[in-house]
Amino acid sequence: MYTEFMAVALLLTFLSYRLFRLHPAVALLIFIVAYTVCWLLFLKNKTFRLAFSIVAIFGWAVLAYFASRWIGHVSATTAWVFALLAFLVALLGYKDLIIFKKSR
């Protein structure tokens, strides 16, 4: 969960620094604010928690698919198997968190 928050914050920081040519100190401030907002929304808002979890699970699957294609010349079937495994592992990882947060 915190890895995904970090990824969102790093993406926003990178885009703000490269596209808007902001000062690095401002980009660092954007990183801190983005990470904090993701964390607070995840803890306080059930809709955001569910949506973020779904996007993160599919994000891990997409990352595994493209990583397997990038690492070597594997077949499309192998890449899809890696994507499915990453999806299932991420789903199992988020299952306990979603059940815990529903009970609160």
GROMACS elastic network, one bead per residue, 0.5 to 0.9 nm:
[ bonds ]
;  ai    aj funct       b0    kb
    1     4     6  0.53014   500
    1     5     6  0.65041   500
    1     6     6  0.87796   500
    1    53     6  0.82109   500
    1    56     6  0.83699   500
    1    93     6  0.89957   500
    1    94     6  0.80696   500
    2     6     6  0.61202   500
    2     7     6  0.85610   500
    2    35     6  0.88265   500
    2    39     6  0.80157   500
    3     6     6  0.50479   500
    3     7     6  0.61985   500
    3     8     6  0.87735   500
    4     8     6  0.62697   500
    4     9     6  0.85693   500
    4    52     6  0.88988   500
    4    56     6  0.67278   500
    5     8     6  0.52461   500
    5     9     6  0.61755   500
    5    10     6  0.85308   500
    5    34     6  0.81592   500
    5    35     6  0.57387   500
    5    36     6  0.85805   500
    5    38     6  0.61209   500
    5    39     6  0.69745   500
    6     9     6  0.50917   500
    6    10     6  0.59316   500
    6    11     6  0.84504   500
    6    31     6  0.84452   500
    6    34     6  0.87565   500
    6    35     6  0.63604   500
    7    10     6  0.50945   500
    7    11     6  0.60442   500
    7    12     6  0.85969   500
    7    35     6  0.89448   500
    8    11     6  0.51705   500
    8    12     6  0.62516   500
    8    13     6  0.85609   500
    8    31     6  0.87604   500
    8    34     6  0.74746   500
    8    35     6  0.74560   500
    8    38     6  0.82461   500
    9    12     6  0.52156   500
    9    13     6  0.60757   500
    9    14     6  0.85622   500
    9    30     6  0.76412   500
    9    32     6  0.74574   500
    9    33     6  0.81254   500
    9    34     6  0.51361   500
    9    35     6  0.52970   500
    9    36     6  0.89460   500
    9    38     6  0.83451   500
   10    14     6  0.59713   500
   10    15     6  0.84725   500
   10    31     6  0.63320   500
   10    34     6  0.86766   500
   10    35     6  0.86654   500
   11    14     6  0.51480   500
   11    15     6  0.61027   500
   11    16     6  0.85033   500
   11    31     6  0.87160   500
   12    15     6  0.51803   500
   12    16     6  0.60294   500
   12    17     6  0.84930   500
   12    27     6  0.84825   500
   12    30     6  0.74163   500
   12    31     6  0.70152   500
   12    34     6  0.75466   500
   13    16     6  0.51861   500
   13    17     6  0.60676   500
   13    18     6  0.85231   500
   13    26     6  0.89092   500
   13    27     6  0.52651   500
   13    28     6  0.69159   500
   13    29     6  0.85865   500
   13    30     6  0.60458   500
   13    31     6  0.54034   500
   13    34     6  0.85036   500
   14    17     6  0.51655   500
   14    18     6  0.59732   500
   14    19     6  0.81443   500
   14    27     6  0.76419   500
   14    31     6  0.89616   500
   15    18     6  0.52470   500
   15    19     6  0.54652   500
   15    20     6  0.73389   500
   15    21     6  0.88251   500
   16    19     6  0.55757   500
   16    20     6  0.51644   500
   16    21     6  0.66914   500
   16    22     6  0.63207   500
   16    26     6  0.88660   500
   16    27     6  0.64240   500
   16    30     6  0.81336   500
   17    20     6  0.58274   500
   17    23     6  0.69673   500
   17    24     6  0.68082   500
   17    26     6  0.84095   500
   17    27     6  0.58799   500
   18    21     6  0.52667   500
   18    22     6  0.75433   500
   19    22     6  0.81631   500
   21    24     6  0.87410   500
   22    25     6  0.82102   500
   22    26     6  0.63479   500
   22    27     6  0.64071   500
   23    26     6  0.53182   500
   23    27     6  0.63593   500
   23    28     6  0.87634   500
   24    28     6  0.61013   500
   24    29     6  0.85770   500
   25    28     6  0.50310   500
   25    29     6  0.62904   500
   25    30     6  0.86999   500
   26    30     6  0.62198   500
   26    31     6  0.86454   500
   27    31     6  0.62504   500
   27    32     6  0.87892   500
   28    32     6  0.63678   500
   28    33     6  0.86830   500
   29    32     6  0.51524   500
   29    33     6  0.61670   500
   29    34     6  0.85061   500
   30    33     6  0.51155   500
   30    34     6  0.59025   500
   30    35     6  0.84292   500
   31    34     6  0.52283   500
   31    35     6  0.60908   500
   31    36     6  0.85279   500
   32    35     6  0.52968   500
   32    36     6  0.61369   500
   32    37     6  0.85870   500
   33    36     6  0.51345   500
   33    37     6  0.60187   500
   33    38     6  0.85595   500
   34    37     6  0.51483   500
   34    38     6  0.61328   500
   34    39     6  0.85337   500
   35    38     6  0.52634   500
   35    39     6  0.61658   500
   35    40     6  0.86616   500
   36    39     6  0.50781   500
   36    40     6  0.60594   500
   36    41     6  0.84563   500
   37    40     6  0.51765   500
   37    41     6  0.59422   500
   37    42     6  0.83177   500
   38    41     6  0.52712   500
   38    42     6  0.59691   500
   38    43     6  0.86315   500
   38    48     6  0.89380   500
   39    42     6  0.51454   500
   39    43     6  0.63083   500
   39    44     6  0.86743   500
   40    43     6  0.51947   500
   40    44     6  0.59858   500
   40    45     6  0.81093   500
   41    44     6  0.51867   500
   41    45     6  0.53416   500
   41    46     6  0.83495   500
   41    48     6  0.64002   500
   41    49     6  0.72912   500
   42    45     6  0.58514   500
   42    46     6  0.72226   500
   42    47     6  0.86158   500
   42    48     6  0.60036   500
   42    50     6  0.85352   500
   42    52     6  0.77137   500
   43    46     6  0.76966   500
   43    48     6  0.88488   500
   43    49     6  0.72632   500
   43   101     6  0.83136   500
   44    48     6  0.84920   500
   44    49     6  0.82689   500
   45    48     6  0.54183   500
   45    49     6  0.61996   500
   45    50     6  0.87994   500
   46    50     6  0.61972   500
   46    51     6  0.86010   500
   46   101     6  0.82598   500
   46   102     6  0.82504   500
   47    50     6  0.52526   500
   47    51     6  0.61399   500
   47    52     6  0.84146   500
   48    51     6  0.50801   500
   48    52     6  0.57481   500
   48    53     6  0.82491   500
   49    52     6  0.52274   500
   49    53     6  0.59970   500
   49    54     6  0.85984   500
   49    98     6  0.80972   500
   50    53     6  0.51507   500
   50    54     6  0.62202   500
   50    55     6  0.86689   500
   50    98     6  0.77531   500
   51    54     6  0.51993   500
   51    55     6  0.61763   500
   51    56     6  0.84916   500
   52    55     6  0.51744   500
   52    56     6  0.59501   500
   52    57     6  0.85064   500
   53    56     6  0.50645   500
   53    57     6  0.60562   500
   53    58     6  0.86396   500
   53    91     6  0.86605   500
   53    94     6  0.69224   500
   53    98     6  0.85213   500
   54    57     6  0.51976   500
   54    58     6  0.63251   500
   54    59     6  0.84020   500
   54    91     6  0.86268   500
   55    58     6  0.52788   500
   55    59     6  0.58615   500
   55    60     6  0.86587   500
   56    60     6  0.61754   500
   56    61     6  0.86597   500
   56    90     6  0.80605   500
   57    60     6  0.53371   500
   57    61     6  0.65408   500
   57    62     6  0.88653   500
   57    86     6  0.81079   500
   57    87     6  0.58692   500
   57    88     6  0.83935   500
   57    89     6  0.87139   500
   57    90     6  0.53981   500
   57    91     6  0.62287   500
   57    94     6  0.80971   500
   58    61     6  0.50093   500
   58    62     6  0.61831   500
   58    63     6  0.85228   500
   58    83     6  0.88699   500
   58    86     6  0.87395   500
   58    87     6  0.64319   500
   58    90     6  0.84701   500
   59    62     6  0.51046   500
   59    63     6  0.60508   500
   59    64     6  0.85511   500
   59    87     6  0.84928   500
   60    63     6  0.50082   500
   60    64     6  0.61136   500
   60    65     6  0.85908   500
   60    83     6  0.77361   500
   60    86     6  0.60760   500
   60    87     6  0.64595   500
   60    90     6  0.70032   500
   61    64     6  0.51212   500
   61    65     6  0.61872   500
   61    66     6  0.87540   500
   61    80     6  0.87944   500
   61    82     6  0.76484   500
   61    84     6  0.64903   500
   61    85     6  0.76836   500
   61    86     6  0.50721   500
   61    88     6  0.85729   500
   61    90     6  0.82055   500
   62    65     6  0.50431   500
   62    66     6  0.62507   500
   62    67     6  0.84060   500
   62    83     6  0.63228   500
   62    86     6  0.85758   500
   62    87     6  0.86076   500
   63    66     6  0.53432   500
   63    67     6  0.58853   500
   63    68     6  0.84655   500
   63    83     6  0.76495   500
   63    86     6  0.85524   500
   64    67     6  0.50311   500
   64    68     6  0.60010   500
   64    69     6  0.85488   500
   64    79     6  0.75789   500
   64    80     6  0.86252   500
   64    82     6  0.58947   500
   64    83     6  0.51152   500
   64    84     6  0.85909   500
   64    85     6  0.85103   500
   64    86     6  0.62928   500
   64    87     6  0.86851   500
   65    68     6  0.53737   500
   65    69     6  0.63864   500
   65    70     6  0.87109   500
   65    76     6  0.89593   500
   65    78     6  0.86813   500
   65    79     6  0.50058   500
   65    80     6  0.61458   500
   65    81     6  0.81695   500
   65    82     6  0.60624   500
   65    84     6  0.85451   500
   65    86     6  0.86490   500
   66    69     6  0.50189   500
   66    70     6  0.59986   500
   66    71     6  0.85640   500
   66    79     6  0.74605   500
   66    83     6  0.85146   500
   67    71     6  0.59953   500
   67    72     6  0.88239   500
   67    79     6  0.83376   500
   68    71     6  0.53328   500
   68    72     6  0.67404   500
   68    73     6  0.84248   500
   68    74     6  0.71498   500
   68    78     6  0.78170   500
   68    79     6  0.55102   500
   68    80     6  0.88748   500
   68    82     6  0.69925   500
   68    83     6  0.85253   500
   69    72     6  0.60009   500
   69    73     6  0.64811   500
   69    74     6  0.61587   500
   69    75     6  0.79704   500
   69    76     6  0.78818   500
   69    78     6  0.86784   500
   69    79     6  0.61748   500
   70    73     6  0.75599   500
   70    74     6  0.87410   500
   71    74     6  0.82529   500
   74    77     6  0.80706   500
   74    78     6  0.61948   500
   74    79     6  0.68584   500
   75    78     6  0.53158   500
   75    79     6  0.65332   500
   75    80     6  0.88315   500
   76    79     6  0.50963   500
   76    80     6  0.62410   500
   76    81     6  0.86530   500
   77    80     6  0.51025   500
   77    81     6  0.61937   500
   77    82     6  0.87113   500
   78    81     6  0.50158   500
   78    82     6  0.62914   500
   78    83     6  0.86312   500
   79    82     6  0.51523   500
   79    83     6  0.62415   500
   79    84     6  0.86777   500
   80    84     6  0.60868   500
   80    85     6  0.85478   500
   81    84     6  0.50392   500
   81    85     6  0.61385   500
   81    86     6  0.85717   500
   82    85     6  0.50976   500
   82    86     6  0.61335   500
   82    87     6  0.84979   500
   83    86     6  0.51501   500
   83    87     6  0.60628   500
   83    88     6  0.86480   500
   84    88     6  0.61755   500
   84    89     6  0.86033   500
   85    88     6  0.51479   500
   85    89     6  0.61219   500
   85    90     6  0.85000   500
   86    89     6  0.51399   500
   86    90     6  0.60045   500
   86    91     6  0.83673   500
   87    90     6  0.52178   500
   87    91     6  0.59833   500
   87    92     6  0.86008   500
   88    92     6  0.61158   500
   88    93     6  0.85025   500
   89    92     6  0.51563   500
   89    93     6  0.61563   500
   89    94     6  0.87250   500
   90    94     6  0.61759   500
   90    95     6  0.84736   500
   91    94     6  0.52432   500
   91    95     6  0.59538   500
   92    95     6  0.50997   500
   92    96     6  0.72319   500
   93    96     6  0.65067   500
   93    97     6  0.73993   500
   94    97     6  0.51545   500
   94    98     6  0.61221   500
   94    99     6  0.85989   500
   95    98     6  0.53183   500
   95    99     6  0.61987   500
   95   100     6  0.85380   500
   96    99     6  0.51798   500
   96   100     6  0.60036   500
   96   101     6  0.85609   500
   97   100     6  0.50710   500
   97   101     6  0.61140   500
   97   102     6  0.85648   500
   98   101     6  0.51459   500
   98   102     6  0.60727   500
   98   103     6  0.87149   500
   99   102     6  0.51549   500
   99   103     6  0.64647   500
  100   103     6  0.54509   500
  100   104     6  0.68428   500
  101   104     6  0.52815   500
